[in-house]
Amino acid sequence: MFIATLLCNPANPVLDPALPENLRNAWGGGEVKWLAPGIAAEFPLGAQPENQWQVWEDLQKLGIDLVLTPAEGRRKKMLLADMDSTMIQQECIDELAEEAGVGPRVKEITARAMNGELDFDGALTERVGLLKGLPEEVITKVLENRITLMPGGPQLLATMKANGAYAALVSGGFTAFTARIAELLGFDENRANTLLVEAGKLTGAPGLPILGREAKVEALEQITARQGLSEADVIAVGDGANDLGMLKRAGFGVALHAKPSVAAECSIRINHGDLTALLYVQGYAQDEFKG
C-alpha cells in the first residue's frame, strides 16, 4: 500500500477539493483525507501509478507537490536536516561574503557546488579563503541581520519532538551558525565545519577535516546507531549535492526546493510547500502541529 499526498504552499492555499478526488478516481485510490483545508490532502493506493511523474509535472504547474510514500512506517523517529537553504532561507557563507565585499564571486561558487558541479571540499576551502581578514564579530552581525528561518521549521521540530523524535542538524556550513539555529529550533545536536580565527579575524581557512557529503552519511550512521534506530526510521531533508548521500539512505529523503540535479535523484520533491510538508508526508494533520 502507498499513500499519495498532495500539498502546496500554506501561504498560497491553492489545493482545490476536486483535484484529489479526481486523482483518486483516476488511480483507483481510497477515500481522500484532508490534512489541512486548501493545503494538504492524502489518499491510499494499492500500487504506484505508471504515470506518477507525468502527473507530478502537471501539478507542478499549478503550484502543487505530489508525493507517494509507502503506507507503513510513515511517522519517522528522527529528523536529519541540512541548514543552509533548508532550515534557514540563506547560505551563511554567501552572507558573510557580502559583508566581506566578495558576495558575487562566492555566490557563484556556492551555486555550482550545491548543484554538484564542483568538489565540495575544494569549493568550501576556496570560498573561506576569500573571507580572510573578516572580523569575527561579523558572524554575529550576519546572524542577527541576514539570517531568517525557513517557514514551517518551528512547527516541524516542535511536532516531531512532541512525538518522541530525535533531531540532528548536519551542515556543510559552520558551527557558529548551526549552534544558534539548533538552539532556536530545538535540535538535539548539530554538526558543521569550523571557521578558524586568530586575533579576532578569520584566517581564511576552515578547520579540518571538512564536513561534506560523506560526513553527513556518517552522521546518519552514527546517530541512528547511538539512538537504537534504523535508517528507515529517519526523514532527512536537504537541497544540495552534498546532501544526496543522506537523502538516499534515509527512510524518507526529501529534496526541499532543491537544485535540479539533486531533485532528479530523489523521489520526494517539495518545490512549493514549506517545511510543514515534511509533517504532511508523514501523515500529520494541521491540527496536530505544535509550535
C-alpha positions in Angstrom: 0.0 0.0 0.0 1.0 3.6 -0.7 -0.2 7.0 0.3 -0.5 9.8 -2.2 -0.1 13.2 -0.6 -0.9 16.5 -2.4 0.2 19.7 -0.9 1.0 23.3 -1.6 2.5 26.4 0.0 0.4 27.2 3.1 0.8 30.9 2.3 -1.0 30.3 -1.0 -3.6 27.5 -0.4 -4.5 26.5 -4.0 -5.4 22.9 -3.5 -8.9 22.6 -5.0 -11.1 20.0 -3.3 -11.9 18.5 -6.7 -8.3 17.8 -7.5 -7.5 15.0 -5.1 -11.0 13.5 -5.7 -10.3 13.4 -9.5 -6.8 11.9 -9.0 -8.2 9.3 -6.6 -10.8 8.3 -9.1 -8.2 8.1 -11.9 -5.8 6.0 -9.9 -8.4 3.8 -8.2 -7.4 5.1 -4.8 -9.2 5.1 -1.4 -11.0 7.8 0.4 -9.5 11.3 0.5 -8.4 12.6 3.9 -7.8 16.3 4.3 -4.8 17.2 6.4 -5.3 20.9 6.1 -8.1 22.6 4.1 -6.8 24.0 0.8 -3.2 23.0 1.7 -2.8 19.2 2.0 -4.8 16.0 1.3 -4.0 12.3 1.0 -5.5 9.0 -0.1 -4.3 5.4 -0.1 -3.3 3.5 -3.2 -2.7 -0.2 -3.9 0.2 0.4 -6.3 2.4 3.1 -7.7 0.8 4.5 -10.9 2.8 4.3 -14.1 2.1 8.0 -14.9 3.1 9.3 -11.5 5.8 11.6 -12.7 3.8 12.9 -15.6 1.0 13.8 -13.1 3.7 15.3 -10.9 4.9 17.6 -13.7 1.3 18.7 -14.5 0.6 19.5 -10.8 3.9 21.5 -10.5 2.4 24.0 -13.0 -0.5 24.5 -10.5 1.8 25.1 -7.6 1.1 21.7 -6.1 3.5 19.0 -4.9 2.7 15.3 -5.2 4.4 12.7 -3.1 4.0 8.9 -3.0 5.3 7.0 0.1 4.8 3.5 1.5 1.8 3.5 3.8 3.7 1.6 6.5 6.2 3.4 8.8 5.4 6.9 7.7 5.9 8.6 11.1 9.7 8.8 11.5 11.6 8.7 14.7 14.4 11.0 13.7 14.9 14.2 11.7 18.2 14.7 10.0 18.4 18.2 8.4 20.7 20.3 6.3 20.8 24.0 7.4 21.6 26.4 4.6 18.6 27.0 2.2 16.8 24.3 4.2 16.2 25.2 7.8 17.2 28.8 7.0 16.5 30.7 3.9 20.1 31.8 3.2 23.5 30.3 2.6 25.6 31.6 5.5 28.9 31.7 3.6 27.2 33.9 0.9 26.0 36.3 3.6 29.5 36.5 5.2 30.9 37.1 1.7 28.5 40.1 1.2 30.0 41.6 4.3 33.5 40.9 3.0 32.7 42.5 -0.3 33.2 39.3 -2.3 29.5 38.3 -2.5 29.1 37.7 -6.3 32.2 35.5 -6.5 31.3 33.4 -3.5 27.7 33.0 -4.5 28.8 31.7 -7.9 31.0 29.0 -6.3 28.2 28.1 -3.8 25.6 27.6 -6.6 28.0 25.4 -8.6 29.0 23.4 -5.6 25.4 22.8 -4.5 24.5 21.7 -8.0 27.3 19.1 -7.9 29.4 20.9 -10.5 32.4 21.4 -8.1 34.1 19.3 -5.5 32.6 20.3 -2.2 35.8 20.4 -0.1 37.7 22.4 -2.7 34.8 24.8 -3.2 34.5 25.4 0.6 38.2 26.0 1.0 38.2 28.5 -1.9 35.2 30.4 -0.5 36.6 30.5 3.1 39.9 31.8 1.7 38.0 34.8 0.2 36.9 35.7 3.8 40.4 36.1 5.2 40.7 39.0 7.5 37.0 39.4 8.1 36.4 40.4 11.8 34.9 37.6 13.9 32.1 39.8 15.1 30.7 39.9 11.6 29.3 36.4 12.2 27.1 37.8 15.0 26.0 40.7 12.7 25.1 38.3 9.9 23.1 36.0 12.3 21.1 39.0 13.7 20.5 40.9 10.4 20.7 38.5 7.5 19.5 35.0 8.6 15.8 34.1 8.6 14.2 30.7 9.4 12.6 28.7 6.6 8.8 28.8 7.1 7.4 25.7 8.8 10.7 24.9 10.6 9.4 25.6 14.2 6.3 23.5 13.6 8.3 20.7 12.1 10.7 20.5 15.1 8.1 21.0 17.8 5.7 18.4 16.3 8.2 15.7 15.7 9.9 16.2 19.1 6.4 16.2 20.8 6.0 12.8 19.2 9.3 11.5 20.5 11.6 12.0 17.6 15.3 12.9 17.8 16.5 15.9 15.7 20.0 16.5 14.3 21.2 19.4 12.3 24.1 18.4 10.0 25.6 21.2 7.8 28.4 21.8 5.4 28.2 25.3 6.8 29.7 26.5 10.1 29.2 25.7 13.8 28.9 29.4 14.6 25.6 29.3 12.7 24.4 25.8 13.4 24.7 26.2 17.2 22.4 29.2 17.1 19.9 27.7 14.7 19.9 24.4 16.6 19.1 26.3 19.8 16.4 28.4 18.2 14.6 25.4 16.7 15.2 22.8 19.3 17.6 20.4 17.6 19.2 17.8 19.9 22.6 18.2 18.3 24.4 19.9 15.5 27.4 19.2 13.4 29.2 21.5 10.9 32.5 22.9 9.8 34.5 25.5 11.8 35.9 28.8 10.8 39.4 29.3 12.1 40.0 32.6 13.9 43.2 34.3 15.0 43.4 37.7 16.8 39.7 38.3 16.3 39.8 37.8 12.5 39.0 34.9 10.1 42.3 33.2 9.0 40.8 32.3 5.6 41.0 28.5 6.4 38.3 26.1 7.6 39.0 23.6 10.4 39.9 20.1 9.2 38.6 17.6 8.4 35.9 19.3 6.2 32.3 18.1 6.8 31.0 17.3 3.4 28.8 14.7 1.7 30.3 11.6 3.4 30.3 13.2 6.8 26.5 13.6 6.5 26.2 9.9 5.7 28.5 9.2 8.7 26.2 11.3 10.9 23.2 9.3 9.7 25.0 6.0 10.6 26.4 7.2 13.9 23.3 8.9 15.3 20.9 6.1 14.3 23.2 3.5 15.9 23.5 5.6 19.1 19.7 6.1 19.3 18.9 2.5 18.5 17.2 3.4 15.3 17.3 2.1 11.8 17.9 4.3 8.7 14.3 3.6 7.7 13.3 5.5 10.9 14.8 8.7 9.5 13.4 11.6 7.5 16.2 13.6 6.0 15.9 16.9 4.2 18.3 19.0 2.2 18.8 20.9 -1.1 22.3 20.4 -2.3 24.5 17.8 -3.9 26.4 17.3 -0.6 23.0 16.1 0.9 22.4 13.3 -1.7 24.2 10.6 0.3 22.0 11.0 3.4 18.8 11.7 1.3 19.3 8.4 -0.5 20.0 6.4 2.7 17.2 7.7 4.9 13.7 6.2 5.0 12.3 9.4 3.6 14.8 11.6 1.7 13.2 15.0 1.0 14.6 17.3 -1.7 13.3 20.7 -0.4 13.4 23.5 -3.0 16.4 21.6 -4.3 18.9 22.1 -7.1 17.5 20.4 -10.3 20.3 17.8 -10.3 19.6 16.9 -6.7 15.8 16.7 -7.1 16.2 14.4 -10.1 17.7 11.8 -7.8 15.0 12.0 -5.1 11.5 10.5 -5.1 10.2 13.1 -2.5 10.5 16.5 -4.1 9.0 19.6 -2.4 9.1 22.6 -4.6 6.1 24.6 -3.4 5.4 23.6 0.2 7.4 24.8 3.2 8.9 22.6 5.9 5.5 21.6 7.2 5.4 19.4 4.0 7.6 17.0 6.0 4.8 16.6 8.5 2.1 16.2 5.9 4.1 13.4 4.1 4.3 11.6 7.5 0.5 11.8 7.8 0.3 14.6 10.4 -2.8 16.8 10.1 -2.5 20.5 10.7 -4.5 20.3 13.9 -1.7 18.0 15.3 1.0 20.6 14.7 2.9 22.0 17.7 4.9 25.2 17.8 
